[in-house]
């Protein structure tokens, strides 16, 4: 069975979080870039396990933008 997992990078007050699987937010990141790198790293790991993974970033106006899938993330 292949799970479909969606990570959403979202701003919460003065920090950034990553929401997924019904969770309201994981981690506290000082910048959007830090949160996005963490989401992409974990998405690549979960994708290697055979699951379908998407990473989205919420914009200020509330819409979301899909981030292309990556097999590796630069530091």
Buried (B, 14 or more C-beta within 10 A) or exposed (E): EEEEBBBBBBBEEEBBBBBBEEEEBBEBBEEBEBBBBBBBBBBBEBBEEEBEBBBBBBEEEEEBEEBEEEEEBEE
